[in-house]
Amino acid sequence: MKRRDFIINSGLALGVIAVAPSFAFSSKPKNIGIQLYTLRESFSKDVKGVLELVAKSGYKEVEPYGYSREKGFFGTSPKEFKKILMDNGLKAPSGHYEFSEFMKSNSTDFLKASIECANQLGSEYVVVPHLDKEIRSNLDDYKKIAKKLNEAAVLCKQLGLKLAYHNHDFEFTKYENQTGYDILLQETDKKLVDFEMDLYWMIRSGNDPLKFFKANPGRFKMWHIKDMDKSKEEWNTEVGKGSINFKAIFAEARLSGMQHFFVEQETNYIPTPSDSIKTSWEYVSKELI
């Protein structure tokens, strides 16, 4: 099957096309969130201005990235960041934090600092956003990673937070008929470790999100939604303008366990991001929730 045909028909096997997207949600609509990496050029220079733009564009939730102990979010402390969120009617239920130090050693210093920051923001989740290439070359590596995720999740729970793992496409490389993602799902504690499914990378890797929802119901508490350009699959485009069948996926939100989702553009940066995030918001608000 051609990739485009796969994308277009990704939901048919589970018979969800005929189900109205709103069926998957409770009576209260989900807030539309945005991963702030979408606005990375501006965010790193003007945190306050970007958050104000996001709120004016209709978003109610954000997922920050780029935290450091020395500079907070690009010079904005967690306390200041929280105030800007509140001033603009925004919440940060989740955040991407650097896990390299923890994954490669027994040090929990930065992990604890990240959890403290997330608590200051009133977040629910600390998310592992990426794995360095040198620690993920075989199945044994992924088993070690799963063990570290369990350890991090215990610490998060002790400090009032939850842990989630965000995928790209490298997790779906096969080793002995298994993938790294299979190992992470199998060997992490279901009660402690949730997953933030990046729908674009899931589909880009040749996988069907709906099959993962069915095999692992309730584990995918968050999603990244970014569309795949119709002419260049390595590019993102605004949600609703690409080739991913989001209506079929959103129809199974309840099976997934999804509680939050974040619009994102990652692989190519658009010249007018303010227009782009508004375009995505309009499609999601009108067609998906």
C-alpha positions as a printed NumPy array, in Angstrom:
array([[  0.   ,   0.   ,   0.   ],
       [  1.302,   3.456,  -0.854],
       [  2.028,   5.675,   2.127],
       [ -0.567,   8.25 ,   1.112],
       [ -3.236,   5.551,   0.787],
       [ -2.243,   4.223,   4.19 ],
       [ -2.588,   7.658,   5.755],
       [ -5.956,   8.341,   4.18 ],
       [ -7.346,   4.957,   5.151],
       [ -5.652,   4.56 ,   8.517],
       [ -8.898,   4.405,  10.455],
       [-11.009,   2.176,   8.259],
       [ -9.971,  -1.13 ,   9.809],
       [-11.538,  -0.159,  13.094],
       [-14.67 ,   1.278,  11.51 ],
       [-14.401,   4.684,  13.063],
       [-14.941,   6.906,  10.053],
       [-18.685,   6.946,  10.551],
       [-18.414,   7.966,  14.183],
       [-18.733,  11.687,  14.869],
       [-15.518,  13.045,  16.428],
       [-17.439,  14.586,  19.319],
       [-18.594,  11.122,  20.399],
       [-15.17 ,  10.426,  21.843],
       [-15.268,  13.377,  24.194],
       [-17.237,  14.195,  27.302],
       [-19.888,  16.916,  27.174],
       [-17.236,  19.489,  28.032],
       [-15.027,  20.202,  24.976],
       [-11.321,  19.669,  25.301],
       [ -9.126,  22.747,  25.435],
       [ -6.875,  23.199,  22.433],
       [ -3.207,  23.219,  23.338],
       [ -0.011,  24.132,  21.517],
       [  3.556,  22.897,  21.898],
       [  5.561,  26.121,  22.128],
       [  8.367,  24.662,  19.996],
       [  6.077,  25.585,  17.098],
       [  6.975,  29.22 ,  17.82 ],
       [ 10.581,  28.509,  18.757],
       [ 12.224,  31.451,  16.971],
       [  9.978,  33.967,  18.725],
       [  9.575,  32.096,  22.018],
       [ 13.309,  32.046,  22.719],
       [ 13.384,  35.855,  22.354],
       [ 10.   ,  37.   ,  23.687],
       [  8.326,  34.571,  26.079],
       [  5.636,  37.008,  27.179],
       [  4.784,  38.111,  23.645],
       [  4.446,  34.541,  22.402],
       [  2.159,  33.521,  25.253],
       [ -0.014,  36.566,  24.595],
       [ -0.174,  35.654,  20.887],
       [ -1.095,  32.053,  21.71 ],
       [ -3.953,  33.182,  23.953],
       [ -5.251,  35.668,  21.357],
       [ -5.222,  32.865,  18.778],
       [ -7.699,  30.871,  20.863],
       [ -5.461,  28.357,  22.623],
       [ -6.092,  27.546,  26.278],
       [ -3.18 ,  25.236,  27.027],
       [  0.526,  25.292,  26.254],
       [  3.316,  22.765,  26.508],
       [  6.617,  24.538,  27.197],
       [ 10.134,  23.367,  26.399],
       [ 13.645,  24.719,  26.9  ],
       [ 13.743,  24.968,  30.704],
       [ 17.131,  25.373,  32.376],
       [ 17.988,  25.802,  36.051],
       [ 19.979,  28.937,  35.336],
       [ 17.666,  30.781,  32.935],
       [ 14.241,  29.203,  33.425],
       [ 12.397,  29.492,  30.125],
       [ 14.78 ,  31.638,  28.082],
       [ 15.261,  34.156,  30.868],
       [ 11.783,  33.835,  32.391],
       [ 11.626,  32.131,  35.777],
       [  8.947,  29.496,  36.461],
       [  7.23 ,  31.942,  38.816],
       [  7.175,  34.656,  36.153],
       [  6.09 ,  32.145,  33.516],
       [  3.177,  31.042,  35.691],
       [  2.045,  34.646,  36.137],
       [  2.09 ,  35.264,  32.381],
       [  0.037,  32.105,  31.88 ],
       [ -2.537,  33.212,  34.443],
       [ -2.699,  36.743,  33.029],
       [ -3.602,  35.255,  29.648],
       [ -6.002,  32.56 ,  30.797],
       [ -3.563,  29.781,  29.909],
       [ -2.543,  26.543,  31.61 ],
       [  0.49 ,  24.312,  31.137],
       [ -0.713,  20.768,  31.897],
       [  2.486,  19.303,  30.493],
       [  6.062,  20.273,  29.718],
       [  9.046,  18.849,  27.832],
       [ 12.15 ,  18.653,  30.014],
       [ 15.69 ,  17.481,  29.324],
       [ 16.332,  13.89 ,  30.465],
       [ 19.835,  13.24 ,  29.082],
       [ 21.556,  13.668,  32.449],
       [ 19.195,  11.264,  34.186],
       [ 19.265,   8.67 ,  31.397],
       [ 23.051,   8.528,  31.272],
       [ 23.78 ,   8.592,  35.008],
       [ 22.234,   8.099,  38.398],
       [ 21.939,  11.835,  38.974],
       [ 18.444,  13.078,  39.699],
       [ 19.429,  16.72 ,  40.171],
       [ 17.98 ,  18.115,  36.962],
       [ 15.007,  15.762,  37.086],
       [ 14.111,  17.095,  40.527],
       [ 14.564,  20.666,  39.292],
       [ 12.267,  19.914,  36.353],
       [  9.626,  18.427,  38.631],
       [  9.859,  21.482,  40.881],
       [  9.394,  23.742,  37.86 ],
       [  6.418,  21.712,  36.626],
       [  4.832,  21.935,  40.062],
       [  5.321,  25.69 ,  40.097],
       [  3.492,  25.885,  36.767],
       [  0.641,  23.731,  38.069],
       [  1.355,  21.002,  35.536],
       [  0.201,  17.393,  35.617],
       [  2.98 ,  15.884,  33.507],
       [  6.722,  15.93 ,  33.018],
       [  7.488,  14.578,  29.546],
       [ 10.583,  12.83 ,  28.181],
       [ 10.858,  14.529,  24.771],
       [ 13.721,  12.659,  23.095],
       [ 16.413,  10.028,  23.553],
       [ 20.033,  10.647,  22.576],
       [ 21.174,   8.366,  19.768],
       [ 24.026,   6.766,  21.71 ],
       [ 21.701,   5.213,  24.317],
       [ 19.177,   3.596,  21.931],
       [ 20.931,   1.236,  19.534],
       [ 19.333,  -2.132,  20.427],
       [ 16.594,  -3.822,  22.442],
       [ 18.738,  -4.075,  25.565],
       [ 19.18 ,  -0.322,  25.442],
       [ 15.416,   0.155,  25.343],
       [ 15.004,  -2.221,  28.285],
       [ 17.431,  -0.055,  30.253],
       [ 15.499,   3.036,  29.172],
       [ 12.23 ,   1.479,  30.319],
       [ 13.786,   0.809,  33.718],
       [ 14.935,   4.429,  33.96 ],
       [ 11.489,   5.657,  32.979],
       [  9.973,   3.603,  35.787],
       [ 12.466,   5.115,  38.233],
       [ 11.699,   8.639,  37.048],
       [  7.964,   7.964,  37.245],
       [  8.265,   6.879,  40.889],
       [ 10.052,  10.117,  41.719],
       [  7.421,  12.129,  39.824],
       [  4.643,  10.405,  41.743],
       [  6.337,  11.053,  45.079],
       [  6.419,  14.761,  44.193],
       [  2.84 ,  14.932,  42.911],
       [  3.33 ,  14.6  ,  39.154],
       [  3.075,  12.053,  36.348],
       [  5.601,  10.98 ,  33.719],
       [  4.956,  10.597,  29.995],
       [  7.122,   9.607,  27.034],
       [  6.978,  11.414,  23.67 ],
       [  7.891,   9.501,  20.513],
       [  9.568,  10.348,  17.243],
       [ 10.074,   7.771,  14.489],
       [ 13.341,   6.147,  15.616],
       [ 11.532,   4.121,  18.303],
       [  9.945,   2.043,  15.535],
       [ 13.212,   0.632,  14.181],
       [ 12.938,  -3.161,  14.353],
       [ 15.381,  -5.296,  16.28 ],
       [ 14.673,  -9.04 ,  16.256],
       [ 11.04 ,  -8.453,  15.176],
       [ 10.449,  -5.98 ,  18.005],
       [ 10.743,  -2.24 ,  18.174],
       [ 11.998,   0.025,  20.895],
       [  8.469,   1.346,  21.282],
       [  7.194,  -2.192,  21.891],
       [  9.692,  -2.54 ,  24.716],
       [  8.768,   0.805,  26.255],
       [  5.074,  -0.1  ,  26.245],
       [  5.686,  -3.588,  27.624],
       [  8.287,  -2.876,  30.287],
       [  7.142,   0.412,  31.786],
       [  4.668,   0.381,  34.651],
       [  1.199,   1.038,  33.246],
       [  0.18 ,   2.71 ,  36.475],
       [  3.091,   5.132,  36.412],
       [  4.23 ,   5.78 ,  32.827],
       [  1.916,   7.302,  30.242],
       [  2.639,   8.148,  26.62 ],
       [  2.338,  11.306,  24.59 ],
       [  1.742,  10.061,  21.061],
       [  3.145,  12.222,  18.306],
       [  0.676,  11.348,  15.576],
       [  2.808,  12.694,  12.737],
       [  5.867,  10.669,  13.7  ],
       [  3.756,   7.6  ,  14.382],
       [  2.301,   7.736,  10.88 ],
       [  5.543,   8.868,   9.259],
       [  7.137,   5.672,  10.612],
       [  4.463,   3.591,   8.812],
       [  2.338,   2.797,  11.878],
       [ -1.382,   3.187,  12.582],
       [ -2.217,   5.072,  15.802],
       [ -5.581,   3.33 ,  16.031],
       [ -3.944,  -0.077,  16.299],
       [ -1.861,   1.165,  19.215],
       [ -4.967,   2.57 ,  20.917],
       [ -6.693,  -0.794,  20.567],
       [ -3.699,  -2.789,  21.825],
       [ -2.893,  -0.395,  24.688],
       [ -6.136,   1.314,  25.687],
       [ -5.852,   4.256,  28.007],
       [ -2.069,   4.667,  27.831],
       [ -1.89 ,   7.607,  25.441],
       [ -2.981,  10.439,  27.691],
       [ -1.631,  13.162,  25.426],
       [ -1.127,  13.702,  21.703],
       [  0.896,  15.942,  19.45 ],
       [ -1.121,  16.791,  16.361],
       [  0.811,  18.048,  13.384],
       [ -0.177,  17.356,   9.816],
       [  1.879,  15.804,   7.029],
       [  2.426,  17.89 ,   3.909],
       [  0.722,  16.289,   0.913],
       [  3.677,  16.738,  -1.414],
       [  6.603,  16.316,   1.007],
       [  5.958,  13.89 ,   3.848],
       [  9.084,  15.088,   5.651],
       [  7.383,  18.469,   6.092],
       [  4.656,  19.471,   8.508],
       [  1.748,  21.677,   7.567],
       [ -1.192,  23.242,   9.371],
       [ -3.659,  20.782,  10.88 ],
       [ -6.346,  20.035,   8.3  ],
       [ -4.209,  20.955,   5.275],
       [ -2.227,  17.743,   5.076],
       [ -2.818,  14.051,   4.501],
       [ -3.477,  12.726,   8.029],
       [ -7.041,  11.66 ,   8.78 ],
       [ -7.435,  13.377,  12.155],
       [-11.206,  12.854,  12.26 ],
       [-10.744,   9.098,  12.399],
       [ -8.116,   9.424,  15.11 ],
       [-10.089,  11.88 ,  17.251],
       [-13.074,   9.544,  17.064],
       [-11.04 ,   7.108,  19.181],
       [ -9.836,   9.646,  21.746],
       [-11.662,   7.861,  24.558],
       [-10.054,   4.519,  23.707],
       [ -6.67 ,   6.235,  23.659],
       [ -7.256,   7.8  ,  27.062],
       [ -6.407,  11.224,  25.658],
       [ -6.78 ,  14.101,  28.106],
       [ -4.715,  16.819,  26.413],
       [ -3.486,  17.461,  22.892],
       [ -1.048,  19.988,  21.476],
       [ -0.821,  21.438,  17.987],
       [  2.761,  21.502,  16.724],
       [  4.807,  22.272,  13.642],
       [  8.306,  20.943,  13.885],
       [ 10.095,  19.799,  10.736],
       [  9.77 ,  22.949,   8.638],
       [  9.342,  26.432,  10.028],
       [  6.689,  28.62 ,   8.452],
       [  7.401,  32.281,   7.654],
       [  4.216,  33.537,   9.354],
       [  3.732,  31.327,  12.433],
       [  1.027,  33.573,  13.882],
       [ -1.189,  32.892,  10.863],
       [ -0.26 ,  29.233,  10.88 ],
       [ -1.234,  28.541,  14.491],
       [ -4.545,  30.323,  13.954],
       [ -5.263,  28.184,  10.873],
       [ -4.657,  25.01 ,  12.879],
       [ -6.775,  26.271,  15.782],
       [ -9.709,  27.037,  13.472],
       [ -9.659,  23.569,  11.919],
       [ -9.366,  21.765,  15.255],
       [-12.102,  23.846,  16.879],
       [-14.528,  23.474,  13.968],
       [-13.806,  19.956,  12.725],
       [-12.283,  17.87 ,  15.512],
       [-13.891,  18.854,  18.802]])
